[in-house]
């Protein structure tokens, strides 16, 4: 498996990241272990999770995904083969959110305990915190890196302006810099990343690992009418894509999938991987068949014609 550099971190990852939001949620523990085993066996090495996964599920409080991942790594004894990415900052409770130093220091210990590891390879600011000076957060990450608890840091859901400010602060104050951005980016969601963030990431050499690479399942072709919205817990969020543009994207994916003897999901991932500056899309699977579709997307090489029609349909 050909790896790609995680920005300037010195860490190398395979070109697909497993989206750990499903672990312990839409994939129970046994299924999660099967999926993670297969993902690793296929040559991939990076798994992305967050402290808040899956707080939104009934009866969950957050931390479920990290805990399942930690039990899997302990059972398999494979921590050294993996690049583990997790996040801090999303609201876990009334006094449990943001990027203030005391909260980050508390949260990293909780994540390490759930993951049953002594280090996090990529620790990410899950969402910008306007109430905490960025210098304070970066100084806290500096402490964690010096302690060996964190290897590299990344940002998610930041605006271009705030990300630029953070990078400038890191340079001016000799603080650790974000090496990676995790943006919302796929064929359906292009404008925000391409106009506001892509130029900065490419200029600064940041790795980019987009989340919702398949638009939470829309780009698989699973949802083609309102009658399909009840097919999964995520279905309700698909309604926004059921418009002329969304259906045109699906039609184009169908045609390219037919030409390449693959599937719409594989084509959507291959399009992302062909974009300049994209390191590794994040995608989830809840079955081995779905995981196989993701692997085929990494293996697929789209020609210029296919990329052009997908660009046009999703413009």
GULO-273894 format. One line per 2 residues: number of its first residue (from 1); for each residue z, y, x of N, C-alpha, C. Coordinates in steps of 0.02 Angstrom, whole numbers, plus 50000, padded with zeros to 5 digits. Atoms other than C-alpha are relative to their C-alpha. Example, Ala and Ser with C-alpha at 12.3 -4.5 7.8 and 13.67 -1.06 7.14 Angstrom:
BEGIN
1	50000,49941,50045,50390,49775,50615,50000,50060,50045 ~ 49997,49941,49958,50357,49947,50684,50037,50055,49961 .
END
This chain:
BEGIN
1	50000,49940,50043,50000,50000,50000,50000,50062,50044 ~ 50004,49939,49961,49946,50166,50074,50051,50050,49973 .
3	49948,49955,50022,50091,50288,50069,49979,50073,50011 ~ 50012,49929,49994,50095,50477,50055,50065,50034,50021 .
5	49941,49965,49978,50215,50600,50136,50033,50038,49943 ~ 49963,49962,50049,50351,50672,50026,50012,50070,50029 .
7	49997,49934,49970,50313,50848,50084,50017,49997,50073 ~ 49980,49997,49929,50396,50890,50250,50066,49963,50012 .
9	49935,50033,49996,50543,50772,50222,50003,49944,50052 ~ 50001,50058,49957,50487,50633,50339,50006,49935,49961 .
11	49996,50059,50044,50499,50513,50190,49930,49985,49975 ~ 50066,50021,50025,50345,50413,50139,50010,49960,49936 .
13	49996,50038,50063,50317,50349,49962,49930,49975,49981 ~ 50062,50026,50029,50185,50242,49878,49978,50048,49944 .
15	50027,49948,50045,50071,50341,49759,50013,49991,49926 ~ 49977,50004,50069,50162,50297,49598,50075,49996,50000 .
17	49928,49999,50004,50342,50336,49553,50020,49970,49932 ~ 49977,50029,50064,50432,50230,49422,50046,50049,49965 .
19	49959,49955,50039,50503,50341,49286,50060,49965,49970 ~ 49940,50037,50018,50682,50283,49263,50032,50021,49935 .
21	49970,49980,50064,50714,50371,49097,50006,49942,49951 ~ 49999,50057,50047,50679,50205,49008,50054,49949,50016 .
23	49952,50052,49979,50808,50104,49106,50064,50004,49959 ~ 49940,50001,50041,50948,50053,48990,49991,50035,49933 .
25	50015,49967,50064,50863,50144,48845,49948,49959,49963 ~ 50052,50039,50034,50695,50080,48782,49984,49935,50038 .
27	50001,50064,49963,50705,49944,48917,50073,49979,50010 ~ 49931,50023,49991,50866,49844,48906,50010,49977,50073 .
29	49986,50013,49929,50950,49789,49067,49958,49942,50028 ~ 50039,50057,49976,50862,49621,49081,49927,50021,50011 .
31	50068,49977,49993,50692,49701,49050,49993,50049,50058 ~ 50001,49951,49945,50734,49843,49170,49997,49964,50068 .
33	50001,50038,49937,50771,49717,49309,49931,49969,50012 ~ 50067,50031,49993,50605,49627,49275,49948,50051,50021 .
35	50048,49947,49985,50508,49790,49280,50008,50025,50072 ~ 49988,49976,49932,50591,49850,49440,49981,49948,50052 .
37	50021,50054,49955,50564,49681,49523,49924,50002,50009 ~ 50073,50002,49998,50379,49687,49479,49972,50063,50035 .
39	50022,49937,49968,50361,49869,49533,50006,49995,50076 ~ 49989,50007,49928,50434,49832,49705,49952,49947,50028 .
41	50044,50054,49976,50332,49671,49721,49928,50023,50005 ~ 50068,49974,49998,50173,49770,49687,49988,50048,50057 .
43	50009,49959,49941,50204,49874,49842,50025,50071,49993 ~ 49975,49932,50011,50286,50029,49768,50074,50005,50021 .
45	49932,49994,49972,50451,50101,49829,50042,50057,49973 ~ 49963,49941,50022,50503,50261,49738,50017,49996,49926 .
47	49977,50001,50069,50607,50266,49579,50035,50066,49986 ~ 49973,49935,50019,50650,50428,49491,50045,49993,49939 .
49	49954,50001,50056,50801,50447,49379,50035,50068,49995 ~ 49961,49938,50006,50928,50582,49329,50067,49983,49970 .
51	49933,50012,50027,51112,50596,49287,50000,50001,49924 ~ 50000,49990,50072,51068,50647,49108,49966,49942,49962 .
53	50034,50055,50035,50964,50490,49069,50050,49946,49981 ~ 50037,49979,50058,50984,50435,48929,50048,50026,49947 .
55	49949,49969,50043,51109,50552,48848,49977,50010,49928 ~ 50028,49986,50066,50992,50583,48701,50003,49939,49953 .
57	50000,50061,50041,51004,50402,48639,50067,49992,49964 ~ 49937,50010,50036,51133,50362,48505,50048,49956,50038 .
59	49949,50039,49965,51294,50302,48584,49999,50006,50075 ~ 50003,49991,49928,51242,50355,48759,50031,50067,50020 .
61	49968,49938,49977,51329,50487,48864,49967,50027,50063 ~ 50031,49981,49937,51212,50501,49013,50025,49954,50055 .
63	49981,50044,49945,51215,50401,49174,49978,49928,49991 ~ 50020,50069,50013,51147,50243,49093,49945,49977,50047 .
65	50056,50019,49957,50986,50243,49194,50023,49988,50072 ~ 49975,50008,49932,51074,50271,49361,50042,49936,50006 .
67	49956,50059,49997,51199,50133,49319,49959,49935,50001 ~ 50043,50060,49999,51063,50004,49279,49965,49994,50067 .
69	50033,50001,49935,50970,50052,49438,50048,49978,50055 ~ 49949,50019,49950,51130,50036,49539,50016,49926,49997 .
71	49985,50072,50006,51168,49863,49470,49942,49957,50024 ~ 50059,50037,49976,50990,49807,49506,49997,50000,50076 .
73	50002,49998,49927,50996,49867,49686,50054,49957,50031 ~ 49945,50041,49974,51164,49783,49713,49983,49926,49993 .
75	50017,50071,50012,51104,49619,49637,49945,49976,50046 ~ 50057,50020,49959,50945,49619,49741,50011,50013,50075 .
77	49989,49983,49930,51015,49691,49902,49941,50034,50033 ~ 50064,49972,49976,50858,49797,49921,50001,50076,50011 .
79	49996,49927,49995,50922,49975,49942,49958,50028,50057 ~ 50035,49974,49941,50842,49993,50114,49924,50003,49989 .
81	50072,50000,50013,50668,49962,50041,49979,50056,49953 ~ 50014,49955,50056,50681,50101,49912,50011,50074,50019 .
83	49989,49928,49999,50665,50289,49897,50026,50018,49931 ~ 49968,49986,50064,50787,50342,49761,50004,50076,49990 .
85	49999,49929,50019,50763,50510,49676,50041,50008,49937 ~ 49964,49984,50062,50887,50580,49551,50008,50075,49995 .
87	50000,49929,50015,50927,50749,49477,50068,50022,49973 ~ 49938,49969,50025,51068,50867,49430,49981,50065,49966 .
89	50009,49934,50029,51078,51018,49316,49990,50002,49925 ~ 50007,50002,50073,51030,50966,49139,50068,49991,49968 .
91	49935,50001,50033,51170,50980,49013,50024,49930,49985 ~ 49967,50065,50014,51284,50827,49012,50057,50009,49951 .
93	49944,49984,50045,51420,50914,48910,50012,50075,50005 ~ 49988,49927,50002,51490,51089,48873,50014,50031,50068 .
95	49984,49972,49934,51557,51113,49050,49966,49960,50055 ~ 50034,50044,49951,51437,50994,49137,49925,50015,49999 .
97	50070,49981,49996,51273,51082,49173,49992,50052,50055 ~ 50015,49947,49952,51188,51198,49296,50004,49978,50072 .
99	50005,50013,49929,51180,51212,49484,50054,50036,50041 ~ 49944,49969,49963,51347,51294,49529,50027,49951,50051 .
101	49979,50045,49946,51417,51224,49692,50051,49947,49979 ~ 49948,50049,50018,51573,51143,49619,49973,49945,49955 .
103	50028,50050,50045,51472,51058,49483,49953,49952,50037 ~ 50046,50043,49962,51338,50994,49603,50041,49951,50043 .
105	49959,50044,49958,51473,50925,49720,50033,49944,49960 ~ 49971,50051,50044,51555,50835,49575,49947,49951,49976 .
107	50053,50042,50028,51392,50772,49504,49970,49951,50050 ~ 50030,50044,49951,51326,50700,49666,50045,49939,50010 .
109	49955,50057,49993,51481,50592,49681,49994,49952,49941 ~ 50010,50042,50059,51457,50529,49503,49935,49960,50006 .
111	50064,50035,49993,51275,50487,49539,50004,49945,50054 ~ 49993,50050,49947,51317,50398,49703,50040,49940,49976 .
113	49960,50056,50026,51449,50295,49613,49960,49957,49953 ~ 50040,50039,50048,51332,50245,49472,49944,49961,50036 .
115	50055,50032,49963,51191,50206,49595,50026,49948,50051 ~ 49969,50047,49952,51312,50107,49706,49967,50006,50069 .
117	50031,49987,49935,51240,50188,49861,50037,50056,50035 ~ 49967,49947,49962,51298,50305,49999,49955,50060,50011 .
119	50047,49945,49988,51144,50417,49996,49948,50003,49944 ~ 50055,49987,50046,51014,50493,49881,49942,50027,50042 .
121	50057,49980,49958,50842,50508,49961,49971,50067,49980 ~ 50026,49936,50025,50780,50650,49850,50045,50023,49943 .
123	49955,49973,50051,50908,50754,49755,49967,50063,49973 ~ 50041,49948,50029,50823,50871,49633,50039,50045,49951 .
125	49976,49953,50050,50874,51027,49538,49959,49989,49937 ~ 50038,50023,50059,50826,50964,49365,49972,50058,49960 .
127	50023,49941,50037,50810,51137,49289,50030,50061,50035 ~ 49976,49939,49967,50828,51313,49356,50064,50025,49965 .
129	49937,49973,50025,50999,51394,49335,50004,50074,50017 ~ 50002,49927,49987,50984,51583,49317,50070,50029,50011 .
131	49932,49974,49994,51174,51601,49316,50033,49986,50067 ~ 49973,50016,49934,51200,51532,49491,49952,50027,50054 .
133	50044,49977,49946,51132,51621,49646,49967,49940,50036 ~ 50035,50057,49969,50999,51508,49723,50028,49986,50070 .
135	49972,50011,49933,51076,51535,49895,50062,49955,49997 ~ 49940,50041,50006,51239,51457,49833,49981,49926,49991 .
137	50022,50069,50012,51149,51302,49770,49972,49970,50064 ~ 50031,50025,49938,51047,51284,49930,50053,49987,50054 .
139	49946,50010,49951,51205,51303,50036,50039,49936,49983 ~ 49966,50062,50020,51284,51163,49935,49958,49939,50020 .
141	50044,50054,49977,51134,51052,49967,50003,49991,50076 ~ 49993,50004,49928,51152,51095,50151,50061,49959,50019 .
143	49939,50039,49989,51329,51027,50146,49988,49926,49989 ~ 50012,50070,50018,51272,50866,50062,49953,49966,50051 .
145	50045,50028,49950,51131,50841,50188,50038,49988,50066 ~ 49960,50008,49939,51251,50869,50334,50048,49941,49994 .
147	49955,50056,50012,51369,50741,50256,49963,49933,49996 ~ 50039,50061,50004,51227,50615,50245,49994,49971,49930 .
149	50002,50024,50069,51241,50601,50056,49932,50013,49967 ~ 50066,49982,50026,51069,50678,50025,49953,50006,50060 .
151	50049,49995,49946,50912,50663,50132,49954,50060,49993 ~ 50047,49945,50012,50796,50792,50051,50012,50026,49929 .
153	49990,49970,50065,50795,50909,49902,49934,50019,49968 ~ 50059,49982,50038,50670,50946,49765,50019,50042,49940 .
155	49989,49959,50060,50649,51057,49612,49957,49973,49943 ~ 50037,50019,50060,50595,51021,49435,50007,50055,49948 .
157	49997,49951,50054,50553,51137,49291,50016,50071,50025 ~ 49993,49932,49973,50551,51293,49402,49935,50038,49987 .
159	50060,49957,50002,50432,51439,49378,49976,50011,50072 ~ 50026,49985,49934,50320,51485,49523,50040,50054,50035 .
161	49963,49944,49970,50416,51646,49551,50068,49977,50027 ~ 49934,50022,49978,50586,51561,49560,49995,49949,50057 .
163	50009,50048,49945,50521,51421,49671,49983,50037,50065 ~ 50017,49960,49941,50445,51549,49790,50062,50034,50028 .
165	49938,49967,49978,50610,51644,49797,50046,49950,50036 ~ 49958,50051,49968,50703,51483,49838,49974,49983,50069 .
167	50030,50017,49935,50582,51441,49978,50010,50056,50050 ~ 49990,49942,49956,50596,51617,50049,50072,50004,50023 .
169	49929,50000,49982,50786,51607,50045,50015,49946,50052 ~ 49989,50055,49951,50783,51440,50136,49978,50021,50069 .
171	50027,49979,49935,50676,51514,50274,50043,50056,50030 ~ 49963,49942,49975,50776,51676,50288,50071,49982,50021 .
173	49929,50016,49989,50948,51595,50285,50010,49935,50037 ~ 49996,50064,49965,50907,51435,50381,50035,49947,49958 .
175	49972,50049,50047,50951,51330,50229,49947,49946,49985 ~ 50049,50051,50018,50870,51167,50172,49951,50027,49948 .
177	50052,49977,50046,50707,51196,50078,49979,49943,49954 ~ 50029,50049,50045,50639,51108,49926,49936,49972,50031 .
179	50059,50031,49971,50511,50983,49991,49954,49973,49946 ~ 50036,50035,50053,50452,50924,49822,50009,50038,49934 .
181	49996,49973,50067,50412,50989,49648,49984,49945,49950 ~ 50013,50046,50055,50423,50885,49489,49982,50041,49938 .
183	50020,49960,50057,50321,50979,49358,49976,49958,49941 ~ 50031,50031,50059,50262,50936,49182,49925,50010,50007 .
185	50072,49993,49986,50079,50899,49217,49964,49936,49983 ~ 50045,50056,50017,49945,50787,49144,49937,50029,49969 .
187	50063,49976,50028,49774,50798,49061,50011,50046,49940 ~ 49985,49958,50058,49854,50877,48906,50036,50064,50019 .
189	49957,49944,49980,49969,50995,49001,49978,50024,50070 ~ 50028,49980,49936,49869,51083,49136,50016,50072,50020 .
191	50000,49929,49984,49884,51271,49124,50061,50022,50040 ~ 49940,49976,49967,50065,51297,49175,50003,49983,50073 .
193	49997,50021,49930,50057,51196,49335,49942,50030,50040 ~ 50058,49980,49960,49880,51241,49389,49998,50075,50015 .
195	50003,49927,49989,49900,51429,49369,50061,50027,50036 ~ 49938,49970,49975,50082,51458,49415,50028,49965,50061 .
197	49964,50039,49949,50134,51319,49533,49955,49968,50053 ~ 50043,50037,49953,49988,51228,49613,49984,50041,50063 .
199	50016,49962,49939,49936,51370,49732,50058,50003,50048 ~ 49941,49995,49957,50114,51389,49797,50015,49933,50033 .
201	49985,50067,49972,50141,51201,49819,49952,49982,50055 ~ 50050,50017,49948,49979,51181,49916,50008,50044,50062 .
203	49990,49954,49943,50014,51335,50023,50060,49979,50041 ~ 49937,50016,49966,50190,51276,50066,50006,49927,50019 .
205	49998,50071,49981,50149,51091,50086,50052,49960,49962 ~ 49952,50038,50040,50263,51032,49946,49967,49937,49971 .
207	50021,50059,50038,50247,50857,49877,50004,50018,49926 ~ 50000,49989,50072,50208,50854,49691,50002,49932,49965 .
209	49993,50063,50036,50269,50712,49580,50007,50017,49925 ~ 49998,49976,50070,50223,50758,49399,50035,49950,49954 .
211	49971,50044,50052,50325,50691,49254,49958,50004,49937 ~ 50041,50007,50061,50255,50641,49084,49926,49996,50020 .
213	50069,50007,49976,50096,50590,49179,49953,49975,49945 ~ 50041,50026,50055,50036,50502,49021,50017,50037,49934 .
215	49982,49960,50059,50098,50640,48903,50045,49961,49953 ~ 49951,50040,50038,50244,50529,48848,49967,49946,49958 .
217	50033,50056,50034,50119,50396,48794,49937,50020,49963 ~ 50059,49979,50037,49986,50501,48708,49935,49979,50036 .
219	50061,50015,49962,49860,50471,48848,49985,49926,50007 ~ 50015,50072,50002,49874,50283,48826,49953,49985,49942 .
221	50040,50012,50059,49779,50303,48662,50039,49969,49943 ~ 49957,50033,50050,49925,50235,48563,50006,50041,49936 .
223	49990,49956,50057,49936,50386,48449,49935,50037,49986 ~ 50064,49969,50016,49773,50435,48364,49999,50034,49932 .
225	49993,49968,50065,49833,50492,48192,50074,50005,49985 ~ 49930,49992,50018,49994,50544,48108,50031,49934,49979 .
227	49974,50066,50020,50010,50366,48044,50027,49962,50060 ~ 49978,50035,49939,50038,50312,48226,50066,50027,50028 .
229	49943,49967,49969,50186,50427,48258,50064,49959,49997 ~ 49940,50041,50006,50313,50298,48203,50000,49940,50046 .
231	50006,50059,49957,50258,50174,48337,50054,49994,50053 ~ 49949,50003,49948,50396,50219,48459,50049,50057,49991 .
233	49952,49945,50005,50551,50329,48481,49971,50068,50022 ~ 50031,49938,49976,50438,50457,48568,49946,50026,49953 .
235	50059,49984,50040,50307,50460,48431,50001,50069,49967 ~ 49996,49935,50033,50372,50616,48344,49975,50057,50042 .
237	50022,49947,49956,50331,50720,48496,49925,50002,50012 ~ 50072,50004,49987,50147,50671,48492,49960,50045,49953 .
239	50037,49963,50052,50102,50775,48339,49965,50062,50030 ~ 50029,49939,49971,50069,50929,48448,49933,49986,50035 .
241	50063,50016,49966,49926,50836,48535,49945,49978,49952 ~ 50050,50024,50048,49840,50778,48375,49960,50059,49972 .
243	50044,49945,50019,49715,50921,48372,49932,49987,50032 ~ 50068,50011,49976,49533,50944,48420,49998,49986,50075 .
245	49999,50010,49927,49571,50959,48606,50029,49932,50018 ~ 49968,50064,49984,49688,50810,48610,49955,49941,49984 .
247	50044,50055,50019,49566,50698,48518,49938,49997,50044 ~ 50057,49999,49953,49425,50755,48633,50020,49969,50067 .
249	49975,50031,49938,49531,50706,48784,50001,49924,49992 ~ 49998,50072,50011,49560,50534,48708,49931,49970,49998 .
251	50068,50027,50004,49376,50511,48670,49969,49995,50070 ~ 50027,50001,49932,49332,50554,48850,50034,49946,50042 .
253	49965,50054,49966,49466,50438,48918,49972,49932,49979 ~ 50029,50062,50025,49396,50300,48807,49934,49985,50034 .
255	50067,50010,49970,49221,50326,48877,50005,49983,50074 ~ 49993,50015,49929,49276,50330,49059,50032,49931,50010 .
257	49969,50066,49996,49386,50178,49030,49948,49945,49988 ~ 50053,50049,50013,49236,50086,48957,49954,49993,50061 .
259	50044,50001,49942,49129,50134,49107,50032,49966,50060 ~ 49965,50027,49941,49262,50077,49232,50036,49934,49985 .
261	49969,50063,50021,49321,49923,49134,50076,50002,50011 ~ 49927,49994,49995,49500,49989,49133,50027,50023,49933 .
263	49969,49976,50062,49608,50079,49003,50010,50075,50004 ~ 49988,49928,49999,49639,50259,48951,50059,50019,50045 .
265	49942,49983,49959,49811,50256,49035,49983,49996,50075 ~ 50019,50007,49929,49738,50194,49200,49956,50059,50021 .
267	50045,49944,49984,49604,50329,49194,50040,50065,50006 ~ 49960,49939,49998,49732,50466,49156,50040,50005,50064 .
269	49964,50000,49936,49835,50415,49307,49953,50012,50059 ~ 50048,49992,49946,49682,50402,49418,49976,50073,50005 .
271	50019,49929,49999,49632,50579,49367,50053,50041,50036 ~ 49946,49964,49967,49802,50644,49421,49999,49988,50075 .
273	49999,50017,49929,49793,50552,49587,49941,50030,50037 ~ 50059,49969,49969,49622,50629,49619,50009,50076,50007 .
275	49989,49928,49996,49692,50805,49597,50027,50018,50069 ~ 49975,49980,49935,49718,50897,49762,50074,50019,49996 .
277	49929,49981,49996,49901,50910,49810,50047,49955,49961 ~ 49956,50045,50038,49966,50775,49692,50020,49942,50046 .
279	49975,50053,49956,50076,50653,49790,50004,49933,49963 ~ 49990,50062,50037,50125,50524,49659,50021,50017,49929 .
281	49978,49989,50069,50129,50533,49469,50062,49957,49984 ~ 49944,50039,50026,50289,50476,49383,49978,49971,49933 .
283	50017,50031,50064,50259,50352,49242,50049,49944,49986 ~ 49953,50052,50021,50369,50235,49143,49963,49942,49969 .
285	50025,50060,50034,50340,50060,49078,50058,49964,49969 ~ 49948,50039,50032,50439,49955,48957,49980,49927,49993 .
287	50022,50070,49999,50340,49794,48979,49959,49989,50063 ~ 50040,50017,49940,50253,49703,49122,49927,50017,49989 .
289	50070,49982,50015,50086,49732,49034,49988,50074,50011 ~ 50006,49928,49989,50116,49919,49034,50001,50016,50075 .
291	49996,49989,49928,50165,49913,49218,49934,49982,50034 ~ 50064,50020,49972,50004,49821,49258,49947,50055,49990 .
293	50046,49945,50014,49907,49964,49176,50011,50057,50049 ~ 49985,49947,49952,49996,50088,49290,49974,49982,50069 .
295	50023,50022,49934,49957,49986,49445,49924,50006,50005 ~ 50073,49994,50001,49773,49980,49395,49978,50073,50005 .
297	50016,49929,49994,49775,50169,49379,50003,50024,50072 ~ 49996,49983,49929,49829,50183,49562,49940,49972,50038 .
299	50055,50033,49966,49692,50063,49614,49932,50030,49983 ~ 50064,49974,50024,49556,50152,49515,49979,50063,50038 .
301	50028,49940,49967,49445,50277,49607,49946,50028,49955 ~ 50049,49969,50044,49354,50394,49489,49947,50036,50040 .
303	50053,49963,49965,49185,50462,49541,49999,50072,49975 ~ 50001,49928,50016,49142,50647,49533,49980,50013,49929 .
305	50023,49991,50068,49054,50628,49367,50056,49988,49950 ~ 49945,50014,50045,49204,50549,49282,50052,50056,50002 .
307	49952,49946,49993,49320,50682,49352,49976,50063,49964 ~ 50028,49939,50031,49203,50820,49291,50005,49998,49924 .
309	49997,50003,50073,49196,50758,49111,50073,50003,49976 ~ 49930,49995,50018,49385,50738,49107,50026,50072,50009 .
311	49981,49929,49990,49408,50913,49179,49975,50042,49942 ~ 50030,49960,50054,49292,50983,49046,50036,49988,49934 .
313	49968,50016,50064,49374,50891,48900,50070,50029,49996 ~ 49930,49978,50000,49548,50947,48953,50009,50072,50021 .
315	49996,49931,49976,49506,51124,49009,50040,50044,49952 .
END
